[in-house]
Amino acid sequence: MTKVLHLSASPRGPRSESLAIATTFLDTIRDVSPSTPIETYDLWDGTLPPFGPDAAAAKMAVFAGEQPQGAAADAWNAAIATFRRFDAADRYVFSVPMWNAGIPYILKQFIDVISQPGLVFGFDPAQGYRGLLRGKRAAVIYTSAVYGPGRGPAFGADFQAPYVEGWLRWAGVDDIRTVHFRPDLATADADTGRRVAHAQARDLAKEFLS
């Protein structure tokens, strides 16, 4: 059975625009397919392991064909457990607010934790990287308060979508659907953009499982 995993990168709870659009998306999936299991991973809930010296040592040990030891082994096991939670799903829904032209650090931390050799990617000295995720599909909901396409450099730049979608494709996820609501604050008519984004989320969700 297809499983959906929602990865929430916003800490703003009910005040989050990205989370609200994700809720519309997920509620539509529930209407279309009530039996489909849906899990939400709030990246801010305190369960995401750190990626620090021990985890970095473990990653480089595995790269070298060695087995992590001691604290590095503990960090490696935590990374594997986080990856398995991610890999157990077939469909991903990311709710991603823009922070300083990019993504929230908690989402970058998640990506750094699971992006490990033999899990998310393989590497060959002659051929380079290859993504190991197979049969996955992702929907990414992007929001930003000030940045918007065509607004000019004084309103910011977009390193958010290129990073997320570049990482997904690098990991092997080529089937990516997107919803954009930006700007959602520094605009005279946020309600129109909000309605359009929620409508797009409903439309995408109706065919997301097929």
N, C-alpha and C positions, 0 to 999 in steps of 0.2 A: 504494500500500500504506500502511496506517495505521502511523504511527510513534509510539512512546511516548518521552517525555522525562521522566526523574526528576530533580527539582531538590532536592538535599539541602542543608538549611540547618543541619544539626547538625555540630559539629566533633568529636564524641565517638567516632566510628568504631564499633568493635564494642561499645562500652558505651552506644550510643545506642538508646533505646527507639523513637524515631520511625523511625530507620533500620532497625531490626529489623522493624518492622511493614511498612515500605515494601518490604523484601526479601521478606517473605511475599507481599505484593501482586504484586510483579514476578515472583516465581517461579511464582505461579499463572497469570499471563498467559503465561509461557513454556510451562507445561504445556498450557494451553488452545490456544495458537497459537504453536507453536515457530518459525514463520517471521517473526513480527512483530519488526521491529527495535526494540530498546530501548537508549536511551542514558542514562547517568547524568551529570549535571552537578553535580559537587561544588563548591558555591559557595565553598568554602574552599581550592581548589587553587591560588590565586594568579593565575588567568587573568582574573578579573572586573575590568574596567577601573574606575578611580575615577570618581566623579561630583563634580568640584570646579569651580573657577572657569572653566576652559576649556570643560568640558561645559555648564555653565550658560550661558555666553556663546553657545555654539553653539545651544542650545535656544531662547534668546530671539531669536537671529538668524533662525532658521527660522520662529519665530512671526511675525516681522516681514516674512517673505517675502524675506529676504536669504540669501546663501550664506556659511556660516562660512568664516573665513580663518585661515591659520596654525595655531597650536596648537589653536584652537577647531575647525578642520576635522579635525585628527587625532583629537580627542576625539569628534567627531561620527561619524567613520568607525568608531571603536571601538564606539560605541553601536550603530550600524547592524549591525556584524558580530555583536554579542551578540544583538540582536533577531532577526537571521536564523537564528541557531542555535535560538532559542526558537520562532520562527514555523515552522520546518521540521517541527515535530512536530504531530500531530493530537490527541494525548492527553497530558495532563500529570499527573504524580504529584508532589505536594509533600510532603516530610517536614519538619514544622515543630515544633520544640520551643518551649515558652513561655519567654521571657526577660523577667523584670520586667513581667509581665502582658501583654507584647506579643510581637513576633517578633524573632529574631536580627537584629542590624544588617546582617549580610551579605545577608540576604534583602531588607531594605529597600534596600540599595545596588543589588541586582540590579533591583528594581522601578524605582528611580530612573533607572538606566542605560537601560532599554529603554522606559520610558514617555515616548515622544517624539511630537511632532506629526507626523502622516503615517505613523507606524508603528503605535503602539498606539491612538492616539486622533486624532479630528478635532475641530475646534472651530469653531462658528459664533457670532458675537456675539449673534444673536437667539435661536438654538436651544440654545446651550450645547455641552457635550461629546457626542461619540458614540464608542462603542468600535468599533475597526476589525477586531478579531479575529473570524473567522467559522469556523463548523464545528468548533469546539474543544470538548473536554470535559476536566474536571479532577477529580482525586481529591486530597483534602487530608487528610493524617494529622497530627492534633494530639496532642501530649503535654504534660503539665505535671507537675512534681514535687509541688506543694503544692495548687494551685488545683483545685477540683472544683465542679461545679454544686451549689448548695444548701449550700455549706459556710460561707457567711457572709463578710463583708468582711475579717475577720482572716486569711483564707486567700487573699486576693488577688482580682483581678477579671480579666475576659476582654476584653482589647483585641486578642487574637490572631486568633481566628476572624472577628470582624467586619471587621478590617482586610483580611485576606487575601481573604475572599469579596467584600467591597465593592470591592476593587481588580479582582478577576477580572470581576465584573459590569460595572464601569465600562469595562473593556477590551473587553467584548463576549462574555465567556464566562459563559453563564447555566446551563450544564449542569454542576453541581458535586455531587460525592459526597464524603462525609466519614466519617472514622473518628476517634473520640476515645478516648484512654487517659489519664484523669486523675481523681484524682492517681495518679502511678505510684511515688511515694516515701513521702509522709507519709500512709500508710494501713496499716491492720492486715492487709489482704488484697489486696496488689497482684497476686498470681498470678491471682486470678479475673478481675480487670479486664484483665489481660494476655491471658489466653486468649480472652476475649470480643472484644477488639480484633483479635487475629490472625484469629479466625474471621470477623469482619465484613470484614476485609481480603480474605480468600479469597473470600467471597461476592460482594463488590463487583467484584473482579478478574475473576470468571468472566463477567460481562456488560459489562465496561468497554469492550470493543472493538466491541460490537454497536450 
